[in-house]
């Protein structure tokens, strides 16, 4: 779902708010998640899921499958999302 579609759905459910307010709400929400993850904290929304950072080790033995050339992959950080049990149940119904 795109950002504009989320704003349209929010507008349908909250007709008293204008699009600028809805965009600001969505930006504040996403920036709050970004800032918390940037500080190394996990973000949890009960009933929805949890975002967290995971460090991946450096890898000296990675290979390019097409050329079979050895590659070095430095240590890096990935963002992971773990859905809640409630979200999993809703999707699997």
PDB file of N, CA, C and O in Angstrom:
ATOM      1  N   UNK A   1       0.846  -1.170   0.000  1.00  0.00           N
ATOM      2  CA  UNK A   1       0.000   0.000   0.000  1.00  0.00           C
ATOM      3  C   UNK A   1       0.895   1.239   0.000  1.00  0.00           C
ATOM      4  O   UNK A   1       1.860   1.327   0.759  1.00  0.00           O
ATOM      5  N   UNK A   2       0.561   2.168  -0.848  1.00  0.00           N
ATOM      6  CA  UNK A   2       1.370   3.378  -0.966  1.00  0.00           C
ATOM      7  C   UNK A   2       0.960   4.419   0.075  1.00  0.00           C
ATOM      8  O   UNK A   2      -0.085   4.313   0.717  1.00  0.00           O
ATOM      9  N   UNK A   3       1.813   5.420   0.214  1.00  0.00           N
ATOM     10  CA  UNK A   3       1.570   6.498   1.183  1.00  0.00           C
ATOM     11  C   UNK A   3       0.277   7.248   0.852  1.00  0.00           C
ATOM     12  O   UNK A   3      -0.508   7.563   1.746  1.00  0.00           O
ATOM     13  N   UNK A   4       0.063   7.529  -0.427  1.00  0.00           N
ATOM     14  CA  UNK A   4      -1.138   8.272  -0.819  1.00  0.00           C
ATOM     15  C   UNK A   4      -2.408   7.464  -0.533  1.00  0.00           C
ATOM     16  O   UNK A   4      -3.435   8.032  -0.159  1.00  0.00           O
ATOM     17  N   UNK A   5      -2.340   6.153  -0.705  1.00  0.00           N
ATOM     18  CA  UNK A   5      -3.506   5.308  -0.425  1.00  0.00           C
ATOM     19  C   UNK A   5      -3.804   5.270   1.082  1.00  0.00           C
ATOM     20  O   UNK A   5      -4.965   5.266   1.491  1.00  0.00           O
ATOM     21  N   UNK A   6      -2.758   5.244   1.889  1.00  0.00           N
ATOM     22  CA  UNK A   6      -2.950   5.284   3.349  1.00  0.00           C
ATOM     23  C   UNK A   6      -3.626   6.593   3.738  1.00  0.00           C
ATOM     24  O   UNK A   6      -4.537   6.600   4.566  1.00  0.00           O
ATOM     25  N   UNK A   7      -3.185   7.696   3.147  1.00  0.00           N
ATOM     26  CA  UNK A   7      -3.786   9.003   3.451  1.00  0.00           C
ATOM     27  C   UNK A   7      -5.248   9.031   3.020  1.00  0.00           C
ATOM     28  O   UNK A   7      -6.088   9.577   3.735  1.00  0.00           O
ATOM     29  N   UNK A   8      -5.566   8.452   1.862  1.00  0.00           N
ATOM     30  CA  UNK A   8      -6.962   8.395   1.413  1.00  0.00           C
ATOM     31  C   UNK A   8      -7.824   7.581   2.367  1.00  0.00           C
ATOM     32  O   UNK A   8      -8.950   7.974   2.673  1.00  0.00           O
ATOM     33  N   UNK A   9      -7.307   6.447   2.840  1.00  0.00           N
ATOM     34  CA  UNK A   9      -8.059   5.618   3.786  1.00  0.00           C
ATOM     35  C   UNK A   9      -8.261   6.347   5.114  1.00  0.00           C
ATOM     36  O   UNK A   9      -9.333   6.265   5.713  1.00  0.00           O
ATOM     37  N   UNK A  10      -7.232   7.059   5.574  1.00  0.00           N
ATOM     38  CA  UNK A  10      -7.381   7.843   6.801  1.00  0.00           C
ATOM     39  C   UNK A  10      -8.401   8.963   6.613  1.00  0.00           C
ATOM     40  O   UNK A  10      -9.156   9.276   7.533  1.00  0.00           O
ATOM     41  N   UNK A  11      -8.426   9.561   5.441  1.00  0.00           N
ATOM     42  CA  UNK A  11      -9.373  10.644   5.146  1.00  0.00           C
ATOM     43  C   UNK A  11     -10.811  10.131   5.171  1.00  0.00           C
ATOM     44  O   UNK A  11     -11.708  10.827   5.647  1.00  0.00           O
ATOM     45  N   UNK A  12     -11.038   8.913   4.661  1.00  0.00           N
ATOM     46  CA  UNK A  12     -12.383   8.322   4.679  1.00  0.00           C
ATOM     47  C   UNK A  12     -12.869   8.108   6.106  1.00  0.00           C
ATOM     48  O   UNK A  12     -14.038   8.338   6.416  1.00  0.00           O
ATOM     49  N   UNK A  13     -11.956   7.663   6.975  1.00  0.00           N
ATOM     50  CA  UNK A  13     -12.336   7.370   8.360  1.00  0.00           C
ATOM     51  C   UNK A  13     -12.363   8.604   9.246  1.00  0.00           C
ATOM     52  O   UNK A  13     -13.021   8.608  10.286  1.00  0.00           O
ATOM     53  N   UNK A  14     -11.650   9.654   8.840  1.00  0.00           N
ATOM     54  CA  UNK A  14     -11.591  10.902   9.610  1.00  0.00           C
ATOM     55  C   UNK A  14     -11.829  12.085   8.683  1.00  0.00           C
ATOM     56  O   UNK A  14     -10.883  12.810   8.375  1.00  0.00           O
ATOM     57  N   UNK A  15     -13.061  12.305   8.227  1.00  0.00           N
ATOM     58  CA  UNK A  15     -13.313  13.380   7.259  1.00  0.00           C
ATOM     59  C   UNK A  15     -13.084  14.790   7.823  1.00  0.00           C
ATOM     60  O   UNK A  15     -12.945  15.742   7.055  1.00  0.00           O
ATOM     61  N   UNK A  16     -13.043  14.933   9.144  1.00  0.00           N
ATOM     62  CA  UNK A  16     -12.841  16.257   9.726  1.00  0.00           C
ATOM     63  C   UNK A  16     -11.393  16.727   9.614  1.00  0.00           C
ATOM     64  O   UNK A  16     -11.124  17.918   9.763  1.00  0.00           O
ATOM     65  N   UNK A  17     -10.448  15.806   9.352  1.00  0.00           N
ATOM     66  CA  UNK A  17      -9.039  16.179   9.197  1.00  0.00           C
ATOM     67  C   UNK A  17      -8.739  16.445   7.724  1.00  0.00           C
ATOM     68  O   UNK A  17      -9.255  15.756   6.844  1.00  0.00           O
ATOM     69  N   UNK A  18      -7.904  17.445   7.462  1.00  0.00           N
ATOM     70  CA  UNK A  18      -7.531  17.714   6.073  1.00  0.00           C
ATOM     71  C   UNK A  18      -6.276  16.922   5.707  1.00  0.00           C
ATOM     72  O   UNK A  18      -5.630  16.327   6.569  1.00  0.00           O
ATOM     73  N   UNK A  19      -5.945  16.925   4.421  1.00  0.00           N
ATOM     74  CA  UNK A  19      -4.828  16.116   3.933  1.00  0.00           C
ATOM     75  C   UNK A  19      -3.484  16.542   4.527  1.00  0.00           C
ATOM     76  O   UNK A  19      -2.616  15.699   4.753  1.00  0.00           O
ATOM     77  N   UNK A  20      -3.308  17.810   4.776  1.00  0.00           N
ATOM     78  CA  UNK A  20      -2.040  18.297   5.339  1.00  0.00           C
ATOM     79  C   UNK A  20      -1.835  17.724   6.744  1.00  0.00           C
ATOM     80  O   UNK A  20      -0.731  17.309   7.096  1.00  0.00           O
ATOM     81  N   UNK A  21      -2.907  17.706   7.542  1.00  0.00           N
ATOM     82  CA  UNK A  21      -2.811  17.133   8.891  1.00  0.00           C
ATOM     83  C   UNK A  21      -2.507  15.644   8.829  1.00  0.00           C
ATOM     84  O   UNK A  21      -1.694  15.137   9.602  1.00  0.00           O
ATOM     85  N   UNK A  22      -3.163  14.944   7.905  1.00  0.00           N
ATOM     86  CA  UNK A  22      -2.937  13.504   7.780  1.00  0.00           C
ATOM     87  C   UNK A  22      -1.514  13.203   7.334  1.00  0.00           C
ATOM     88  O   UNK A  22      -0.905  12.249   7.819  1.00  0.00           O
ATOM     89  N   UNK A  23      -0.972  14.005   6.413  1.00  0.00           N
ATOM     90  CA  UNK A  23       0.411  13.825   5.974  1.00  0.00           C
ATOM     91  C   UNK A  23       1.373  14.069   7.129  1.00  0.00           C
ATOM     92  O   UNK A  23       2.361  13.352   7.286  1.00  0.00           O
ATOM     93  N   UNK A  24       1.077  15.087   7.938  1.00  0.00           N
ATOM     94  CA  UNK A  24       1.934  15.407   9.075  1.00  0.00           C
ATOM     95  C   UNK A  24       1.891  14.274  10.112  1.00  0.00           C
ATOM     96  O   UNK A  24       2.918  13.946  10.706  1.00  0.00           O
ATOM     97  N   UNK A  25       0.726  13.683  10.332  1.00  0.00           N
ATOM     98  CA  UNK A  25       0.594  12.563  11.265  1.00  0.00           C
ATOM     99  C   UNK A  25       1.415  11.376  10.773  1.00  0.00           C
ATOM    100  O   UNK A  25       2.153  10.761  11.542  1.00  0.00           O
ATOM    101  N   UNK A  26       1.283  11.063   9.495  1.00  0.00           N
ATOM    102  CA  UNK A  26       2.017   9.937   8.922  1.00  0.00           C
ATOM    103  C   UNK A  26       3.532  10.180   8.959  1.00  0.00           C
ATOM    104  O   UNK A  26       4.298   9.259   9.245  1.00  0.00           O
ATOM    105  N   UNK A  27       3.961  11.402   8.674  1.00  0.00           N
ATOM    106  CA  UNK A  27       5.387  11.734   8.737  1.00  0.00           C
ATOM    107  C   UNK A  27       5.922  11.642  10.163  1.00  0.00           C
ATOM    108  O   UNK A  27       7.029  11.151  10.382  1.00  0.00           O
ATOM    109  N   UNK A  28       5.146  12.107  11.122  1.00  0.00           N
ATOM    110  CA  UNK A  28       5.560  12.035  12.525  1.00  0.00           C
ATOM    111  C   UNK A  28       5.697  10.586  12.967  1.00  0.00           C
ATOM    112  O   UNK A  28       6.646  10.228  13.665  1.00  0.00           O
ATOM    113  N   UNK A  29       4.752   9.762  12.560  1.00  0.00           N
ATOM    114  CA  UNK A  29       4.793   8.332  12.900  1.00  0.00           C
ATOM    115  C   UNK A  29       6.050   7.677  12.327  1.00  0.00           C
ATOM    116  O   UNK A  29       6.777   6.991  13.045  1.00  0.00           O
ATOM    117  N   UNK A  30       6.304   7.890  11.037  1.00  0.00           N
ATOM    118  CA  UNK A  30       7.466   7.246  10.412  1.00  0.00           C
ATOM    119  C   UNK A  30       8.777   7.818  10.950  1.00  0.00           C
ATOM    120  O   UNK A  30       9.740   7.072  11.124  1.00  0.00           O
ATOM    121  N   UNK A  31       8.835   9.112  11.216  1.00  0.00           N
ATOM    122  CA  UNK A  31      10.051   9.711  11.773  1.00  0.00           C
ATOM    123  C   UNK A  31      10.324   9.218  13.191  1.00  0.00           C
ATOM    124  O   UNK A  31      11.483   9.063  13.577  1.00  0.00           O
ATOM    125  N   UNK A  32       9.278   8.970  13.966  1.00  0.00           N
ATOM    126  CA  UNK A  32       9.459   8.442  15.318  1.00  0.00           C
ATOM    127  C   UNK A  32      10.073   7.054  15.276  1.00  0.00           C
ATOM    128  O   UNK A  32      10.961   6.738  16.068  1.00  0.00           O
ATOM    129  N   UNK A  33       9.605   6.229  14.357  1.00  0.00           N
ATOM    130  CA  UNK A  33      10.176   4.885  14.200  1.00  0.00           C
ATOM    131  C   UNK A  33      11.629   4.995  13.755  1.00  0.00           C
ATOM    132  O   UNK A  33      12.495   4.304  14.291  1.00  0.00           O
ATOM    133  N   UNK A  34      11.902   5.857  12.780  1.00  0.00           N
ATOM    134  CA  UNK A  34      13.265   6.041  12.275  1.00  0.00           C
ATOM    135  C   UNK A  34      14.212   6.491  13.381  1.00  0.00           C
ATOM    136  O   UNK A  34      15.305   5.942  13.521  1.00  0.00           O
ATOM    137  N   UNK A  35      13.808   7.477  14.162  1.00  0.00           N
ATOM    138  CA  UNK A  35      14.675   8.002  15.217  1.00  0.00           C
ATOM    139  C   UNK A  35      14.958   6.963  16.296  1.00  0.00           C
ATOM    140  O   UNK A  35      16.083   6.858  16.784  1.00  0.00           O
ATOM    141  N   UNK A  36      13.935   6.196  16.668  1.00  0.00           N
ATOM    142  CA  UNK A  36      14.137   5.166  17.691  1.00  0.00           C
ATOM    143  C   UNK A  36      15.095   4.090  17.182  1.00  0.00           C
ATOM    144  O   UNK A  36      15.985   3.661  17.916  1.00  0.00           O
ATOM    145  N   UNK A  37      14.923   3.651  15.942  1.00  0.00           N
ATOM    146  CA  UNK A  37      15.818   2.640  15.381  1.00  0.00           C
ATOM    147  C   UNK A  37      17.235   3.193  15.223  1.00  0.00           C
ATOM    148  O   UNK A  37      18.211   2.465  15.402  1.00  0.00           O
ATOM    149  N   UNK A  38      17.345   4.452  14.894  1.00  0.00           N
ATOM    150  CA  UNK A  38      18.655   5.090  14.759  1.00  0.00           C
ATOM    151  C   UNK A  38      19.397   5.140  16.088  1.00  0.00           C
ATOM    152  O   UNK A  38      20.626   5.072  16.111  1.00  0.00           O
ATOM    153  N   UNK A  39      18.669   5.257  17.194  1.00  0.00           N
ATOM    154  CA  UNK A  39      19.267   5.269  18.525  1.00  0.00           C
ATOM    155  C   UNK A  39      19.542   3.863  19.044  1.00  0.00           C
ATOM    156  O   UNK A  39      20.119   3.707  20.120  1.00  0.00           O
ATOM    157  N   UNK A  40      19.136   2.836  18.294  1.00  0.00           N
ATOM    158  CA  UNK A  40      19.382   1.458  18.709  1.00  0.00           C
ATOM    159  C   UNK A  40      18.256   0.848  19.520  1.00  0.00           C
ATOM    160  O   UNK A  40      18.423  -0.233  20.085  1.00  0.00           O
ATOM    161  N   UNK A  41      17.123   1.508  19.589  1.00  0.00           N
ATOM    162  CA  UNK A  41      15.985   0.990  20.347  1.00  0.00           C
ATOM    163  C   UNK A  41      15.056   0.221  19.420  1.00  0.00           C
ATOM    164  O   UNK A  41      15.020   0.477  18.217  1.00  0.00           O
ATOM    165  N   UNK A  42      14.310  -0.718  19.977  1.00  0.00           N
ATOM    166  CA  UNK A  42      13.296  -1.441  19.222  1.00  0.00           C
ATOM    167  C   UNK A  42      11.976  -0.678  19.332  1.00  0.00           C
ATOM    168  O   UNK A  42      11.731   0.011  20.322  1.00  0.00           O
ATOM    169  N   UNK A  43      11.140  -0.806  18.323  1.00  0.00           N
ATOM    170  CA  UNK A  43       9.841  -0.143  18.307  1.00  0.00           C
ATOM    171  C   UNK A  43       8.776  -1.227  18.281  1.00  0.00           C
ATOM    172  O   UNK A  43       8.774  -2.086  17.399  1.00  0.00           O
ATOM    173  N   UNK A  44       7.872  -1.183  19.253  1.00  0.00           N
ATOM    174  CA  UNK A  44       6.825  -2.200  19.339  1.00  0.00           C
ATOM    175  C   UNK A  44       5.462  -1.528  19.372  1.00  0.00           C
ATOM    176  O   UNK A  44       5.219  -0.617  20.164  1.00  0.00           O
ATOM    177  N   UNK A  45       4.585  -1.992  18.506  1.00  0.00           N
ATOM    178  CA  UNK A  45       3.191  -1.556  18.510  1.00  0.00           C
ATOM    179  C   UNK A  45       2.368  -2.792  18.824  1.00  0.00           C
ATOM    180  O   UNK A  45       2.272  -3.711  18.011  1.00  0.00           O
ATOM    181  N   UNK A  46       1.780  -2.805  19.999  1.00  0.00           N
ATOM    182  CA  UNK A  46       1.021  -3.976  20.454  1.00  0.00           C
ATOM    183  C   UNK A  46      -0.087  -4.307  19.466  1.00  0.00           C
ATOM    184  O   UNK A  46      -0.818  -3.425  19.016  1.00  0.00           O
ATOM    185  N   UNK A  47      -0.201  -5.577  19.138  1.00  0.00           N
ATOM    186  CA  UNK A  47      -1.228  -6.026  18.214  1.00  0.00           C
ATOM    187  C   UNK A  47      -0.835  -5.860  16.753  1.00  0.00           C
ATOM    188  O   UNK A  47      -1.581  -6.279  15.869  1.00  0.00           O
ATOM    189  N   UNK A  48       0.324  -5.256  16.477  1.00  0.00           N
ATOM    190  CA  UNK A  48       0.771  -5.071  15.095  1.00  0.00           C
ATOM    191  C   UNK A  48       2.108  -5.747  14.851  1.00  0.00           C
ATOM    192  O   UNK A  48       2.215  -6.623  13.992  1.00  0.00           O
ATOM    193  N   UNK A  49       3.132  -5.346  15.601  1.00  0.00           N
ATOM    194  CA  UNK A  49       4.436  -5.965  15.405  1.00  0.00           C
ATOM    195  C   UNK A  49       5.552  -5.164  16.024  1.00  0.00           C
ATOM    196  O   UNK A  49       5.333  -4.212  16.773  1.00  0.00           O
ATOM    197  N   UNK A  50       6.780  -5.587  15.682  1.00  0.00           N
ATOM    198  CA  UNK A  50       7.960  -5.014  16.308  1.00  0.00           C
ATOM    199  C   UNK A  50       9.046  -4.834  15.253  1.00  0.00           C
ATOM    200  O   UNK A  50       9.338  -5.753  14.487  1.00  0.00           O
ATOM    201  N   UNK A  51       9.649  -3.626  15.218  1.00  0.00           N
ATOM    202  CA  UNK A  51      10.802  -3.348  14.374  1.00  0.00           C
ATOM    203  C   UNK A  51      12.028  -3.343  15.267  1.00  0.00           C
ATOM    204  O   UNK A  51      11.988  -2.821  16.381  1.00  0.00           O
ATOM    205  N   UNK A  52      13.133  -3.930  14.774  1.00  0.00           N
ATOM    206  CA  UNK A  52      14.370  -3.923  15.533  1.00  0.00           C
ATOM    207  C   UNK A  52      15.555  -4.023  14.583  1.00  0.00           C
ATOM    208  O   UNK A  52      15.419  -4.446  13.435  1.00  0.00           O
ATOM    209  N   UNK A  53      16.735  -3.621  15.092  1.00  0.00           N
ATOM    210  CA  UNK A  53      17.963  -3.683  14.315  1.00  0.00           C
ATOM    211  C   UNK A  53      18.663  -5.003  14.593  1.00  0.00           C
ATOM    212  O   UNK A  53      18.652  -5.502  15.718  1.00  0.00           O
ATOM    213  N   UNK A  54      19.276  -5.563  13.551  1.00  0.00           N
ATOM    214  CA  UNK A  54      20.049  -6.783  13.723  1.00  0.00           C
ATOM    215  C   UNK A  54      21.385  -6.601  13.006  1.00  0.00           C
ATOM    216  O   UNK A  54      21.429  -6.258  11.825  1.00  0.00           O
ATOM    217  N   UNK A  55      22.477  -6.840  13.746  1.00  0.00           N
ATOM    218  CA  UNK A  55      23.814  -6.733  13.162  1.00  0.00           C
ATOM    219  C   UNK A  55      24.135  -8.021  12.427  1.00  0.00           C
ATOM    220  O   UNK A  55      23.938  -9.117  12.952  1.00  0.00           O
ATOM    221  N   UNK A  56      24.628  -7.876  11.215  1.00  0.00           N
ATOM    222  CA  UNK A  56      25.096  -9.021  10.441  1.00  0.00           C
ATOM    223  C   UNK A  56      26.617  -8.987  10.411  1.00  0.00           C
ATOM    224  O   UNK A  56      27.218  -7.940  10.169  1.00  0.00           O
ATOM    225  N   UNK A  57      27.231 -10.127  10.654  1.00  0.00           N
ATOM    226  CA  UNK A  57      28.681 -10.197  10.722  1.00  0.00           C
ATOM    227  C   UNK A  57      29.310  -9.957   9.359  1.00  0.00           C
ATOM    228  O   UNK A  57      28.676 -10.113   8.316  1.00  0.00           O
ATOM    229  N   UNK A  58      30.574  -9.572   9.406  1.00  0.00           N
ATOM    230  CA  UNK A  58      31.299  -9.445   8.151  1.00  0.00           C
ATOM    231  C   UNK A  58      31.532 -10.839   7.585  1.00  0.00           C
ATOM    232  O   UNK A  58      31.643 -11.816   8.326  1.00  0.00           O
ATOM    233  N   UNK A  59      31.602 -10.913   6.266  1.00  0.00           N
ATOM    234  CA  UNK A  59      31.715 -12.198   5.606  1.00  0.00           C
ATOM    235  C   UNK A  59      32.859 -12.131   4.602  1.00  0.00           C
ATOM    236  O   UNK A  59      32.849 -11.320   3.676  1.00  0.00           O
ATOM    237  N   UNK A  60      33.850 -13.007   4.807  1.00  0.00           N
ATOM    238  CA  UNK A  60      35.000 -13.046   3.904  1.00  0.00           C
ATOM    239  C   UNK A  60      34.806 -14.063   2.780  1.00  0.00           C
ATOM    240  O   UNK A  60      35.535 -14.031   1.789  1.00  0.00           O
ATOM    241  N   UNK A  61      33.838 -14.958   2.922  1.00  0.00           N
ATOM    242  CA  UNK A  61      33.701 -16.072   1.988  1.00  0.00           C
ATOM    243  C   UNK A  61      32.521 -15.938   1.046  1.00  0.00           C
ATOM    244  O   UNK A  61      32.123 -16.927   0.430  1.00  0.00           O
ATOM    245  N   UNK A  62      31.955 -14.771   0.914  1.00  0.00           N
ATOM    246  CA  UNK A  62      30.827 -14.594  -0.006  1.00  0.00           C
ATOM    247  C   UNK A  62      31.339 -14.692  -1.440  1.00  0.00           C
ATOM    248  O   UNK A  62      32.458 -14.271  -1.734  1.00  0.00           O
ATOM    249  N   UNK A  63      30.528 -15.242  -2.320  1.00  0.00           N
ATOM    250  CA  UNK A  63      30.911 -15.402  -3.719  1.00  0.00           C
ATOM    251  C   UNK A  63      29.864 -14.798  -4.632  1.00  0.00           C
ATOM    252  O   UNK A  63      28.667 -14.861  -4.351  1.00  0.00           O
ATOM    253  N   UNK A  64      30.320 -14.217  -5.723  1.00  0.00           N
ATOM    254  CA  UNK A  64      29.430 -13.762  -6.783  1.00  0.00           C
ATOM    255  C   UNK A  64      29.051 -15.015  -7.578  1.00  0.00           C
ATOM    256  O   UNK A  64      29.932 -15.649  -8.159  1.00  0.00           O
ATOM    257  N   UNK A  65      27.762 -15.392  -7.622  1.00  0.00           N
ATOM    258  CA  UNK A  65      27.396 -16.648  -8.277  1.00  0.00           C
ATOM    259  C   UNK A  65      27.676 -16.689  -9.777  1.00  0.00           C
ATOM    260  O   UNK A  65      27.911 -17.766 -10.325  1.00  0.00           O
ATOM    261  N   UNK A  66      27.656 -15.558 -10.442  1.00  0.00           N
ATOM    262  CA  UNK A  66      27.871 -15.589 -11.890  1.00  0.00           C
ATOM    263  C   UNK A  66      29.344 -15.703 -12.264  1.00  0.00           C
ATOM    264  O   UNK A  66      29.680 -16.375 -13.239  1.00  0.00           O
ATOM    265  N   UNK A  67      30.239 -15.050 -11.494  1.00  0.00           N
ATOM    266  CA  UNK A  67      31.672 -15.081 -11.832  1.00  0.00           C
ATOM    267  C   UNK A  67      32.482 -15.954 -10.889  1.00  0.00           C
ATOM    268  O   UNK A  67      33.659 -16.208 -11.146  1.00  0.00           O
ATOM    269  N   UNK A  68      31.879 -16.415  -9.808  1.00  0.00           N
ATOM    270  CA  UNK A  68      32.536 -17.241  -8.787  1.00  0.00           C
ATOM    271  C   UNK A  68      33.679 -16.477  -8.111  1.00  0.00           C
ATOM    272  O   UNK A  68      34.602 -17.089  -7.573  1.00  0.00           O
ATOM    273  N   UNK A  69      33.620 -15.155  -8.139  1.00  0.00           N
ATOM    274  CA  UNK A  69      34.640 -14.308  -7.543  1.00  0.00           C
ATOM    275  C   UNK A  69      34.364 -14.134  -6.045  1.00  0.00           C
ATOM    276  O   UNK A  69      33.214 -13.959  -5.642  1.00  0.00           O
ATOM    277  N   UNK A  70      35.414 -14.182  -5.226  1.00  0.00           N
ATOM    278  CA  UNK A  70      35.270 -13.974  -3.786  1.00  0.00           C
ATOM    279  C   UNK A  70      34.975 -12.506  -3.503  1.00  0.00           C
ATOM    280  O   UNK A  70      35.580 -11.616  -4.101  1.00  0.00           O
ATOM    281  N   UNK A  71      34.043 -12.263  -2.589  1.00  0.00           N
ATOM    282  CA  UNK A  71      33.660 -10.907  -2.211  1.00  0.00           C
ATOM    283  C   UNK A  71      33.819 -10.740  -0.712  1.00  0.00           C
ATOM    284  O   UNK A  71      33.684 -11.695   0.053  1.00  0.00           O
ATOM    285  N   UNK A  72      34.104  -9.531  -0.309  1.00  0.00           N
ATOM    286  CA  UNK A  72      34.134  -9.193   1.108  1.00  0.00           C
ATOM    287  C   UNK A  72      32.889  -8.390   1.430  1.00  0.00           C
ATOM    288  O   UNK A  72      32.622  -7.368   0.798  1.00  0.00           O
ATOM    289  N   UNK A  73      32.128  -8.849   2.411  1.00  0.00           N
ATOM    290  CA  UNK A  73      30.938  -8.124   2.852  1.00  0.00           C
ATOM    291  C   UNK A  73      31.195  -7.612   4.256  1.00  0.00           C
ATOM    292  O   UNK A  73      31.338  -8.413   5.180  1.00  0.00           O
ATOM    293  N   UNK A  74      31.256  -6.306   4.443  1.00  0.00           N
ATOM    294  CA  UNK A  74      31.548  -5.742   5.773  1.00  0.00           C
ATOM    295  C   UNK A  74      30.366  -5.941   6.729  1.00  0.00           C
ATOM    296  O   UNK A  74      29.257  -6.287   6.320  1.00  0.00           O
ATOM    297  N   UNK A  75      30.644  -5.711   8.012  1.00  0.00           N
ATOM    298  CA  UNK A  75      29.583  -5.776   9.016  1.00  0.00           C
ATOM    299  C   UNK A  75      28.527  -4.724   8.684  1.00  0.00           C
ATOM    300  O   UNK A  75      28.858  -3.594   8.326  1.00  0.00           O
ATOM    301  N   UNK A  76      27.260  -5.102   8.806  1.00  0.00           N
ATOM    302  CA  UNK A  76      26.178  -4.194   8.446  1.00  0.00           C
ATOM    303  C   UNK A  76      24.988  -4.408   9.375  1.00  0.00           C
ATOM    304  O   UNK A  76      24.931  -5.382  10.125  1.00  0.00           O
ATOM    305  N   UNK A  77      24.049  -3.485   9.308  1.00  0.00           N
ATOM    306  CA  UNK A  77      22.865  -3.532  10.156  1.00  0.00           C
ATOM    307  C   UNK A  77      21.640  -3.626   9.257  1.00  0.00           C
ATOM    308  O   UNK A  77      21.525  -2.907   8.265  1.00  0.00           O
ATOM    309  N   UNK A  78      20.728  -4.525   9.619  1.00  0.00           N
ATOM    310  CA  UNK A  78      19.472  -4.661   8.885  1.00  0.00           C
ATOM    311  C   UNK A  78      18.318  -4.369   9.825  1.00  0.00           C
ATOM    312  O   UNK A  78      18.401  -4.603  11.031  1.00  0.00           O
ATOM    313  N   UNK A  79      17.246  -3.857   9.257  1.00  0.00           N
ATOM    314  CA  UNK A  79      16.026  -3.624  10.023  1.00  0.00           C
ATOM    315  C   UNK A  79      15.136  -4.839   9.826  1.00  0.00           C
ATOM    316  O   UNK A  79      14.885  -5.256   8.696  1.00  0.00           O
ATOM    317  N   UNK A  80      14.667  -5.395  10.908  1.00  0.00           N
ATOM    318  CA  UNK A  80      13.792  -6.567  10.864  1.00  0.00           C
ATOM    319  C   UNK A  80      12.423  -6.187  11.411  1.00  0.00           C
ATOM    320  O   UNK A  80      12.303  -5.306  12.263  1.00  0.00           O
ATOM    321  N   UNK A  81      11.404  -6.857  10.915  1.00  0.00           N
ATOM    322  CA  UNK A  81      10.039  -6.664  11.422  1.00  0.00           C
ATOM    323  C   UNK A  81       9.493  -8.017  11.808  1.00  0.00           C
ATOM    324  O   UNK A  81       9.535  -8.961  11.019  1.00  0.00           O
ATOM    325  N   UNK A  82       8.977  -8.115  13.026  1.00  0.00           N
ATOM    326  CA  UNK A  82       8.368  -9.349  13.496  1.00  0.00           C
ATOM    327  C   UNK A  82       6.901  -9.060  13.771  1.00  0.00           C
ATOM    328  O   UNK A  82       6.590  -8.296  14.685  1.00  0.00           O
ATOM    329  N   UNK A  83       5.988  -9.655  13.001  1.00  0.00           N
ATOM    330  CA  UNK A  83       4.564  -9.392  13.221  1.00  0.00           C
ATOM    331  C   UNK A  83       4.078 -10.021  14.525  1.00  0.00           C
ATOM    332  O   UNK A  83       4.623 -11.026  14.982  1.00  0.00           O
ATOM    333  N   UNK A  84       3.055  -9.425  15.112  1.00  0.00           N
ATOM    334  CA  UNK A  84       2.487  -9.961  16.346  1.00  0.00           C
ATOM    335  C   UNK A  84       1.629 -11.185  16.029  1.00  0.00           C
ATOM    336  O   UNK A  84       1.277 -11.429  14.875  1.00  0.00           O
ATOM    337  N   UNK A  85       1.302 -11.938  17.056  1.00  0.00           N
ATOM    338  CA  UNK A  85       0.449 -13.108  16.873  1.00  0.00           C
ATOM    339  C   UNK A  85      -0.915 -12.705  16.325  1.00  0.00           C
ATOM    340  O   UNK A  85      -1.486 -13.394  15.480  1.00  0.00           O
ATOM    341  N   UNK A  86      -1.427 -11.586  16.816  1.00  0.00           N
ATOM    342  CA  UNK A  86      -2.735 -11.109  16.383  1.00  0.00           C
ATOM    343  C   UNK A  86      -2.723 -10.768  14.888  1.00  0.00           C
ATOM    344  O   UNK A  86      -3.669 -11.103  14.175  1.00  0.00           O
ATOM    345  N   UNK A  87      -1.676 -10.114  14.412  1.00  0.00           N
ATOM    346  CA  UNK A  87      -1.550  -9.773  12.997  1.00  0.00           C
ATOM    347  C   UNK A  87      -1.443 -11.040  12.145  1.00  0.00           C
ATOM    348  O   UNK A  87      -2.054 -11.130  11.080  1.00  0.00           O
ATOM    349  N   UNK A  88      -0.668 -12.013  12.614  1.00  0.00           N
ATOM    350  CA  UNK A  88      -0.537 -13.274  11.882  1.00  0.00           C
ATOM    351  C   UNK A  88      -1.881 -13.981  11.770  1.00  0.00           C
ATOM    352  O   UNK A  88      -2.223 -14.518  10.716  1.00  0.00           O
ATOM    353  N   UNK A  89      -2.644 -13.979  12.866  1.00  0.00           N
ATOM    354  CA  UNK A  89      -3.972 -14.616  12.840  1.00  0.00           C
ATOM    355  C   UNK A  89      -4.903 -13.909  11.878  1.00  0.00           C
ATOM    356  O   UNK A  89      -5.639 -14.563  11.138  1.00  0.00           O
ATOM    357  N   UNK A  90      -4.884 -12.580  11.872  1.00  0.00           N
ATOM    358  CA  UNK A  90      -5.762 -11.820  10.976  1.00  0.00           C
ATOM    359  C   UNK A  90      -5.421 -12.099   9.513  1.00  0.00           C
ATOM    360  O   UNK A  90      -6.325 -12.215   8.685  1.00  0.00           O
ATOM    361  N   UNK A  91      -4.147 -12.207   9.184  1.00  0.00           N
ATOM    362  CA  UNK A  91      -3.726 -12.467   7.814  1.00  0.00           C
ATOM    363  C   UNK A  91      -4.075 -13.882   7.389  1.00  0.00           C
ATOM    364  O   UNK A  91      -4.443 -14.106   6.235  1.00  0.00           O
ATOM    365  N   UNK A  92      -3.969 -14.832   8.292  1.00  0.00           N
ATOM    366  CA  UNK A  92      -4.202 -16.241   7.945  1.00  0.00           C
ATOM    367  C   UNK A  92      -5.655 -16.667   8.007  1.00  0.00           C
ATOM    368  O   UNK A  92      -5.957 -17.833   7.754  1.00  0.00           O
ATOM    369  N   UNK A  93      -6.565 -15.761   8.333  1.00  0.00           N
ATOM    370  CA  UNK A  93      -7.988 -16.123   8.389  1.00  0.00           C
ATOM    371  C   UNK A  93      -8.567 -16.218   7.004  1.00  0.00           C
ATOM    372  O   UNK A  93      -9.752 -16.513   6.849  1.00  0.00           O
TER     373      UNK A  93
END
